[in-house]
Amino acid sequence: MNKPQCSIVQLSRIGLVSALILLLAPLEVFAHGIDISAMPVNAIEITALYDSGQPMAGGQVAIYAPDEPLEPWLTGTCDEEGRFIFAPDYSRPGLWEIQVRLAGHGDLIRFEVTEAGSISAGEPAGLSLLQKIVMALVVGWGAVGTALFFSRRNS
């Protein structure tokens, strides 16, 4: 029996095909290593719920620092459970405001950061004294106007 003879050309073709197969074969990819660290912070967790108890998922959050009440210090979005967590800037003590809005619904809450770095419990913003006076005047004016309207019709 004759043994088949391999020429150099055949060997180089086999080597080339083997190299192509190895290059085109899927390779295992290794991910970069990671290092995660955690540090406890004094943070505030907001939970925004509708009156029905349903979470305000996707609610737009705007947080205002005491020294810049017109420009948001931080903005974000509530998660699926209506939550948003942040840590205020403790170097800016005073009354902070948090506003949460979504599709025409919204509310405002205030909390205080002291110079010692503590946080008071958040309270609904409520109405200022000036707002209460203006509302009383508007309601009174409306009542007088309504009474005058109906009294002219009877005369």
C-alpha positions in Angstrom: 0.0 0.0 0.0 1.1 3.4 -0.8 0.9 6.0 1.8 -0.4 9.3 0.7 2.3 11.9 0.5 1.6 15.5 1.8 3.3 18.2 0.0 4.3 21.5 1.5 1.5 23.2 -0.4 -1.1 20.9 1.1 0.4 21.4 4.6 0.3 25.2 4.2 -3.3 25.0 3.0 -4.2 23.0 6.0 -2.4 25.4 8.3 -4.1 28.4 6.7 -7.6 26.8 7.0 -6.8 25.8 10.6 -5.7 29.4 11.4 -8.9 30.8 9.8 -11.1 28.4 11.8 -9.3 29.4 15.0 -9.6 33.1 14.2 -13.3 32.9 13.2 -14.3 30.7 16.1 -16.1 32.4 19.0 -13.7 33.4 21.6 -14.3 33.6 25.3 -14.3 37.2 26.5 -13.3 38.2 30.0 -15.0 41.2 31.6 -13.0 43.9 33.4 -12.8 43.6 37.1 -14.8 46.0 39.3 -14.5 47.4 42.7 -17.6 48.6 44.5 -17.5 50.6 47.7 -20.3 51.8 49.9 -20.5 54.7 52.3 -23.4 55.5 54.6 -24.9 58.9 54.0 -27.6 60.9 55.7 -30.1 60.8 52.8 -33.8 61.7 52.3 -36.2 59.3 50.7 -39.3 60.8 49.1 -42.4 58.6 48.5 -45.0 60.2 46.2 -48.5 58.5 46.2 -51.8 59.5 44.7 -54.8 59.9 47.1 -55.8 56.3 46.0 -52.5 55.0 47.3 -51.1 54.3 43.8 -47.4 55.2 43.5 -46.6 58.3 41.3 -44.2 56.3 39.1 -42.2 58.5 36.9 -43.0 61.7 38.9 -40.7 64.6 38.1 -38.8 65.6 41.2 -37.3 69.1 41.6 -35.3 70.0 44.8 -34.6 73.6 45.7 -31.8 74.7 48.0 -32.5 77.5 50.5 -30.2 79.9 48.9 -31.5 79.4 45.3 -35.3 79.0 45.5 -35.9 79.6 41.8 -33.4 77.2 40.3 -33.6 73.5 41.0 -30.5 72.2 42.9 -31.3 68.7 41.7 -33.9 67.1 39.4 -34.9 63.5 38.9 -37.6 60.9 38.5 -39.5 58.7 41.0 -39.1 55.0 40.5 -42.0 52.5 39.9 -42.9 52.7 43.6 -43.0 56.5 43.7 -39.6 56.8 45.5 -36.7 59.1 45.0 -33.6 59.2 47.3 -31.0 61.9 47.5 -28.5 63.4 50.0 -28.8 67.2 50.4 -25.8 69.5 50.5 -25.2 69.9 54.3 -23.1 73.0 53.7 -26.3 74.8 52.7 -28.4 74.9 55.9 -32.0 76.2 55.8 -35.4 75.4 54.4 -35.3 73.1 51.4 -38.2 72.4 49.1 -39.1 69.2 47.2 -41.7 69.4 44.4 -43.1 66.3 42.7 -45.3 66.6 39.6 -46.8 64.3 37.0 -49.5 65.0 34.4 -51.0 68.0 36.2 -50.8 66.5 39.7 -48.2 67.5 42.2 -47.3 68.7 45.7 -44.6 70.4 47.6 -42.9 69.5 50.8 -40.3 71.3 52.9 -37.6 70.0 55.2 -34.9 71.8 57.1 -31.1 71.1 57.2 -29.4 72.5 60.2 -25.8 73.7 60.5 -25.1 70.6 62.6 -26.0 68.5 59.6 -29.3 67.1 60.9 -32.5 67.0 58.9 -36.0 67.8 60.2 -38.9 65.7 59.1 -40.5 66.8 55.9 -43.8 68.7 56.2 -46.3 69.7 53.6 -45.6 73.2 52.4 -49.1 74.6 53.2 -50.0 78.2 52.6 -48.1 81.3 53.7 -49.8 84.0 55.7 -49.9 86.3 52.6 -51.5 83.5 50.5 -54.2 83.0 53.2 -55.0 86.7 53.3 -55.3 86.9 49.5 -57.6 83.9 49.4 -59.8 85.3 52.2 -60.1 88.6 50.3 -60.9 86.8 47.0 -63.6 84.7 48.7 -65.1 87.8 50.3 -65.0 89.8 47.1 -66.7 86.9 45.3 -69.4 86.7 48.0 -70.1 90.4 47.8 -70.2 90.3 44.0 -72.6 87.4 44.0 -74.9 89.1 46.5 -74.9 92.4 44.5 -75.6 90.5 41.3 -78.7 88.8 42.7 -79.9 91.9 44.6 -80.0 93.9 41.3 -82.1 91.3 39.5 -84.8 91.5 42.2 -85.1 95.3 42.0 
